[in-house]
Amino acid sequence: MTGRPTPAVLPPSLRVRLGLIAALASLVVVVLGVLYAGHSEPSRVDRWIIRPTADSVRPPWRYVALALDFLGEPAGSAMLIVATVAGCLLLRRPRAALLVVAGAGVTVGTATLLKHLVGRTIHGDGNLSYPSGHTAFFTALALMAALLATGRLGLGRTAGTSLVLAAALVTGAAMGWAQVALGAHYPTDVLGGWCTALAVIPATAWLVDGTADRWVDRMADAGRRGRR
């Protein structure tokens, strides 16, 4: 809590740890971006994991991969955002609802900008691949849900950090598998997308808290002046 009527979306107990994780994730994103800038072939690491340019999944797992992939497409992601925002409002967490909208937008925007800056491609010049926007979005949504759960359940530093990282790992691995299995991304693109979410969401949550706190302070000051 912030000491104000509206709970913080970035629990104070997690700020230092998530800040350090965000800094490390940012470094990974930058290093991978520099290493693979302008590339159009899988790296040695990518080849060691799987041949990324092959559609390597078959039914029934192909249907699972396609379903996960849809959740990262505009229609699927919009459905997830609307459902999550509705859940936040039902739980009377308007600040969390704001984080979902802002966090998803900033994450997707950052991934899109990085794709154009790095210029890595797969299956032709028009298919920018680094970082994976699907993985970044899906991981970001899980991170924001985990932050909400941490605050609502009153989890401590260790339990809260474990929940946030577990949510990010599970969702990032699931979407990352789908993207690589369908031949849409290299494995290192997936890692870059995962780290993009880890870098963006803590920073966005901190900004949302700061902005909301200042707005609450101004409203309180206005109310006090009105009672004079």
VEXNUNU-521843 format. One record per residue (C-alpha): x, y, z; residue in one letter; chain; residue number from 1. Coordinates in steps of 0.001 Angstrom, whole numbers, plus 500000, padded with zeros to 6 digits. Example, Ala and Ser with C-alpha at 12.3 -4.5 7.8 and 13.67 -1.06 7.14 Angstrom:
{site {512300; 495500; 507800}; 'A'; 'A'; 1}
{site {513670; 498940; 507140}; 'S'; 'A'; 2}
This chain:
{site {500000; 500000; 500000}; 'M'; 'A'; 1}
{site {501050; 503573; 499498}; 'T'; 'A'; 2}
{site {499295; 504987; 502570}; 'G'; 'A'; 3}
{site {496622; 506332; 500210}; 'R'; 'A'; 4}
{site {493172; 504886; 499475}; 'P'; 'A'; 5}
{site {494344; 503207; 496253}; 'T'; 'A'; 6}
{site {496835; 500314; 496548}; 'P'; 'A'; 7}
{site {500093; 500542; 494633}; 'A'; 'A'; 8}
{site {500409; 498325; 491574}; 'V'; 'A'; 9}
{site {504127; 497861; 492280}; 'L'; 'A'; 10}
{site {504273; 496573; 495877}; 'P'; 'A'; 11}
{site {506982; 498428; 497841}; 'P'; 'A'; 12}
{site {508468; 495115; 498994}; 'S'; 'A'; 13}
{site {509238; 494159; 495376}; 'L'; 'A'; 14}
{site {510537; 497456; 494033}; 'R'; 'A'; 15}
{site {514242; 496880; 494617}; 'V'; 'A'; 16}
{site {514262; 493278; 493388}; 'R'; 'A'; 17}
{site {512150; 493958; 490324}; 'L'; 'A'; 18}
{site {514200; 497055; 489602}; 'G'; 'A'; 19}
{site {517367; 494962; 489532}; 'L'; 'A'; 20}
{site {515670; 492322; 487382}; 'I'; 'A'; 21}
{site {514454; 495033; 484986}; 'A'; 'A'; 22}
{site {517977; 496445; 484705}; 'A'; 'A'; 23}
{site {519442; 493015; 483951}; 'L'; 'A'; 24}
{site {516678; 492271; 481439}; 'A'; 'A'; 25}
{site {517330; 495584; 479696}; 'S'; 'A'; 26}
{site {520995; 494675; 479374}; 'L'; 'A'; 27}
{site {520114; 491305; 477811}; 'V'; 'A'; 28}
{site {517766; 492992; 475319}; 'V'; 'A'; 29}
{site {520459; 495454; 474273}; 'V'; 'A'; 30}
{site {523230; 492841; 474018}; 'V'; 'A'; 31}
{site {521116; 490481; 471916}; 'L'; 'A'; 32}
{site {519949; 493365; 469751}; 'G'; 'A'; 33}
{site {523540; 494414; 469036}; 'V'; 'A'; 34}
{site {524641; 490825; 468364}; 'L'; 'A'; 35}
{site {521869; 490072; 465878}; 'Y'; 'A'; 36}
{site {521311; 493476; 464282}; 'A'; 'A'; 37}
{site {520690; 493090; 460571}; 'G'; 'A'; 38}
{site {520892; 489281; 460646}; 'H'; 'A'; 39}
{site {518591; 487108; 458543}; 'S'; 'A'; 40}
{site {519759; 483655; 459626}; 'E'; 'A'; 41}
{site {519526; 481697; 462881}; 'P'; 'A'; 42}
{site {522517; 482009; 465170}; 'S'; 'A'; 43}
{site {524570; 479093; 466462}; 'R'; 'A'; 44}
{site {522523; 479178; 469665}; 'V'; 'A'; 45}
{site {519289; 479095; 467678}; 'D'; 'A'; 46}
{site {520471; 476130; 465631}; 'R'; 'A'; 47}
{site {521543; 474314; 468779}; 'W'; 'A'; 48}
{site {518024; 474608; 470209}; 'I'; 'A'; 49}
{site {515994; 473920; 467058}; 'I'; 'A'; 50}
{site {515952; 474687; 463343}; 'R'; 'A'; 51}
{site {513853; 477908; 463679}; 'P'; 'A'; 52}
{site {512963; 478283; 460025}; 'T'; 'A'; 53}
{site {511078; 474958; 459948}; 'A'; 'A'; 54}
{site {507450; 474563; 460975}; 'D'; 'A'; 55}
{site {508346; 471813; 463401}; 'S'; 'A'; 56}
{site {505108; 471126; 465273}; 'V'; 'A'; 57}
{site {502408; 468723; 464168}; 'R'; 'A'; 58}
{site {498833; 468054; 465344}; 'P'; 'A'; 59}
{site {497618; 467983; 468036}; 'P'; 'A'; 60}
{site {500337; 470264; 469442}; 'W'; 'A'; 61}
{site {500113; 472474; 466383}; 'R'; 'A'; 62}
{site {496588; 473453; 467424}; 'Y'; 'A'; 63}
{site {497878; 474397; 470876}; 'V'; 'A'; 64}
{site {500614; 476508; 469312}; 'A'; 'A'; 65}
{site {498126; 478214; 466988}; 'L'; 'A'; 66}
{site {495790; 478960; 469911}; 'A'; 'A'; 67}
{site {498630; 480544; 471876}; 'L'; 'A'; 68}
{site {499731; 482471; 468808}; 'D'; 'A'; 69}
{site {496203; 483872; 468405}; 'F'; 'A'; 70}
{site {496380; 485316; 471928}; 'L'; 'A'; 71}
{site {499265; 487494; 470759}; 'G'; 'A'; 72}
{site {497487; 488686; 467620}; 'E'; 'A'; 73}
{site {495533; 491998; 467702}; 'P'; 'A'; 74}
{site {492129; 490341; 468157}; 'A'; 'A'; 75}
{site {493311; 487859; 470758}; 'G'; 'A'; 76}
{site {495373; 490378; 472706}; 'S'; 'A'; 77}
{site {492463; 492840; 472718}; 'A'; 'A'; 78}
{site {490225; 490143; 474195}; 'M'; 'A'; 79}
{site {492768; 489416; 476919}; 'L'; 'A'; 80}
{site {493215; 493093; 477761}; 'I'; 'A'; 81}
{site {489458; 493722; 477969}; 'V'; 'A'; 82}
{site {488959; 490667; 480185}; 'A'; 'A'; 83}
{site {491848; 491630; 482473}; 'T'; 'A'; 84}
{site {490735; 495252; 482753}; 'V'; 'A'; 85}
{site {487205; 494101; 483547}; 'A'; 'A'; 86}
{site {488584; 491831; 486268}; 'G'; 'A'; 87}
{site {490580; 494700; 487772}; 'C'; 'A'; 88}
{site {487512; 496937; 487848}; 'L'; 'A'; 89}
{site {485389; 494199; 489417}; 'L'; 'A'; 90}
{site {488035; 493897; 492122}; 'L'; 'A'; 91}
{site {487926; 497696; 492532}; 'R'; 'A'; 92}
{site {491493; 498152; 491373}; 'R'; 'A'; 93}
{site {491313; 501032; 488873}; 'P'; 'A'; 94}
{site {495032; 501656; 489144}; 'R'; 'A'; 95}
{site {495700; 498053; 488139}; 'A'; 'A'; 96}
{site {493331; 498469; 485181}; 'A'; 'A'; 97}
{site {495334; 501523; 484117}; 'L'; 'A'; 98}
{site {498547; 499517; 484413}; 'L'; 'A'; 99}
{site {497150; 496769; 482170}; 'V'; 'A'; 100}
{site {496338; 499229; 479407}; 'V'; 'A'; 101}
{site {499544; 501242; 479779}; 'A'; 'A'; 102}
{site {501754; 498209; 480318}; 'G'; 'A'; 103}
{site {500447; 496350; 477293}; 'A'; 'A'; 104}
{site {500765; 499442; 475112}; 'G'; 'A'; 105}
{site {504294; 500292; 476237}; 'V'; 'A'; 106}
{site {505464; 496687; 475923}; 'T'; 'A'; 107}
{site {504114; 496229; 472399}; 'V'; 'A'; 108}
{site {505345; 499680; 471387}; 'G'; 'A'; 109}
{site {508829; 498977; 472736}; 'T'; 'A'; 110}
{site {509003; 495601; 470976}; 'A'; 'A'; 111}
{site {507868; 497173; 467703}; 'T'; 'A'; 112}
{site {510424; 499972; 467964}; 'L'; 'A'; 113}
{site {513200; 497497; 468730}; 'L'; 'A'; 114}
{site {512263; 495395; 465698}; 'K'; 'A'; 115}
{site {512815; 498348; 463402}; 'H'; 'A'; 116}
{site {516020; 499402; 465170}; 'L'; 'A'; 117}
{site {517577; 495924; 465191}; 'V'; 'A'; 118}
{site {516370; 494883; 461743}; 'G'; 'A'; 119}
{site {516689; 491143; 462274}; 'R'; 'A'; 120}
{site {514491; 489138; 459899}; 'T'; 'A'; 121}
{site {513122; 485645; 459430}; 'I'; 'A'; 122}
{site {511603; 484168; 456237}; 'H'; 'A'; 123}
{site {512365; 487254; 454168}; 'G'; 'A'; 124}
{site {513220; 490930; 454468}; 'D'; 'A'; 125}
{site {509714; 492013; 455461}; 'G'; 'A'; 126}
{site {509471; 489802; 458552}; 'N'; 'A'; 127}
{site {511173; 491613; 461419}; 'L'; 'A'; 128}
{site {511744; 489155; 464235}; 'S'; 'A'; 129}
{site {513704; 490607; 467186}; 'Y'; 'A'; 130}
{site {512286; 490753; 469785}; 'P'; 'A'; 131}
{site {509190; 488554; 469759}; 'S'; 'A'; 132}
{site {506215; 490847; 470311}; 'G'; 'A'; 133}
{site {503907; 487909; 471059}; 'H'; 'A'; 134}
{site {506191; 486707; 473845}; 'T'; 'A'; 135}
{site {506674; 490206; 475209}; 'A'; 'A'; 136}
{site {502915; 490874; 475350}; 'F'; 'A'; 137}
{site {501940; 487540; 476893}; 'F'; 'A'; 138}
{site {504690; 487764; 479507}; 'T'; 'A'; 139}
{site {503773; 491368; 480301}; 'A'; 'A'; 140}
{site {500136; 490457; 480902}; 'L'; 'A'; 141}
{site {501148; 487658; 483260}; 'A'; 'A'; 142}
{site {503525; 489981; 485113}; 'L'; 'A'; 143}
{site {500784; 492558; 485647}; 'M'; 'A'; 144}
{site {498333; 489907; 486868}; 'A'; 'A'; 145}
{site {500969; 488572; 489254}; 'A'; 'A'; 146}
{site {501643; 492071; 490613}; 'L'; 'A'; 147}
{site {497922; 492506; 491246}; 'L'; 'A'; 148}
{site {497735; 489139; 493008}; 'A'; 'A'; 149}
{site {500804; 489963; 495107}; 'T'; 'A'; 150}
{site {499287; 493209; 496327}; 'G'; 'A'; 151}
{site {495820; 491783; 496893}; 'R'; 'A'; 152}
{site {497077; 488746; 498806}; 'L'; 'A'; 153}
{site {499583; 490803; 500776}; 'G'; 'A'; 154}
{site {502490; 488543; 499848}; 'L'; 'A'; 155}
{site {505913; 489300; 501241}; 'G'; 'A'; 156}
{site {509107; 489975; 499344}; 'R'; 'A'; 157}
{site {510126; 486360; 498737}; 'T'; 'A'; 158}
{site {506667; 484976; 497970}; 'A'; 'A'; 159}
{site {505771; 487963; 495801}; 'G'; 'A'; 160}
{site {508983; 487820; 493803}; 'T'; 'A'; 161}
{site {508569; 484068; 493334}; 'S'; 'A'; 162}
{site {505013; 484493; 492071}; 'L'; 'A'; 163}
{site {505953; 487250; 489627}; 'V'; 'A'; 164}
{site {508932; 485371; 488218}; 'L'; 'A'; 165}
{site {507023; 482081; 488012}; 'A'; 'A'; 166}
{site {504190; 483755; 486097}; 'A'; 'A'; 167}
{site {506673; 485355; 483709}; 'A'; 'A'; 168}
{site {508578; 482108; 483201}; 'L'; 'A'; 169}
{site {505518; 479940; 482536}; 'V'; 'A'; 170}
{site {503779; 482319; 480148}; 'T'; 'A'; 171}
{site {506978; 483349; 478393}; 'G'; 'A'; 172}
{site {507973; 479711; 477893}; 'A'; 'A'; 173}
{site {504520; 478785; 476592}; 'A'; 'A'; 174}
{site {504291; 481601; 474056}; 'M'; 'A'; 175}
{site {507959; 481293; 473173}; 'G'; 'A'; 176}
{site {507530; 477606; 472416}; 'W'; 'A'; 177}
{site {504562; 478385; 470175}; 'A'; 'A'; 178}
{site {506474; 481056; 468245}; 'Q'; 'A'; 179}
{site {509526; 478871; 467659}; 'V'; 'A'; 180}
{site {507463; 475750; 466902}; 'A'; 'A'; 181}
{site {505459; 477637; 464277}; 'L'; 'A'; 182}
{site {508637; 479022; 462729}; 'G'; 'A'; 183}
{site {507642; 482623; 463476}; 'A'; 'A'; 184}
{site {510712; 483486; 465571}; 'H'; 'A'; 185}
{site {514198; 482367; 466454}; 'Y'; 'A'; 186}
{site {514697; 481187; 470059}; 'P'; 'A'; 187}
{site {516833; 484253; 470781}; 'T'; 'A'; 188}
{site {513953; 486456; 469575}; 'D'; 'A'; 189}
{site {511797; 484816; 472232}; 'V'; 'A'; 190}
{site {514403; 485503; 474913}; 'L'; 'A'; 191}
{site {514527; 489120; 473799}; 'G'; 'A'; 192}
{site {510742; 489413; 473985}; 'G'; 'A'; 193}
{site {510663; 487861; 477445}; 'W'; 'A'; 194}
{site {513324; 490246; 478717}; 'C'; 'A'; 195}
{site {511526; 493192; 477100}; 'T'; 'A'; 196}
{site {508488; 492510; 479290}; 'A'; 'A'; 197}
{site {510656; 492085; 482397}; 'L'; 'A'; 198}
{site {512290; 495438; 481666}; 'A'; 'A'; 199}
{site {509165; 497404; 480754}; 'V'; 'A'; 200}
{site {506508; 496329; 483256}; 'I'; 'A'; 201}
{site {508266; 497251; 486542}; 'P'; 'A'; 202}
{site {509147; 500672; 485099}; 'A'; 'A'; 203}
{site {505611; 501211; 483825}; 'T'; 'A'; 204}
{site {504112; 500171; 487165}; 'A'; 'A'; 205}
{site {506406; 502610; 488981}; 'W'; 'A'; 206}
{site {505333; 505420; 486641}; 'L'; 'A'; 207}
{site {501642; 504555; 487050}; 'V'; 'A'; 208}
{site {502004; 504634; 490842}; 'D'; 'A'; 209}
{site {503842; 507947; 490781}; 'G'; 'A'; 210}
{site {501324; 509564; 488439}; 'T'; 'A'; 211}
{site {498333; 508245; 490375}; 'A'; 'A'; 212}
{site {499798; 509329; 493717}; 'D'; 'A'; 213}
{site {500393; 512856; 492445}; 'R'; 'A'; 214}
{site {496826; 513006; 491109}; 'W'; 'A'; 215}
{site {495450; 511828; 494482}; 'V'; 'A'; 216}
{site {497549; 514464; 496263}; 'D'; 'A'; 217}
{site {496243; 517217; 493993}; 'R'; 'A'; 218}
{site {492662; 516094; 494516}; 'M'; 'A'; 219}
{site {493174; 516024; 498281}; 'A'; 'A'; 220}
{site {494701; 519521; 498221}; 'D'; 'A'; 221}
{site {491803; 520795; 496136}; 'A'; 'A'; 222}
{site {489338; 519260; 498585}; 'G'; 'A'; 223}
{site {491041; 520892; 501558}; 'R'; 'A'; 224}
{site {491063; 524270; 499854}; 'R'; 'A'; 225}
{site {487382; 523856; 499023}; 'G'; 'A'; 226}
{site {486509; 523270; 502686}; 'R'; 'A'; 227}
{site {488200; 526451; 503830}; 'R'; 'A'; 228}
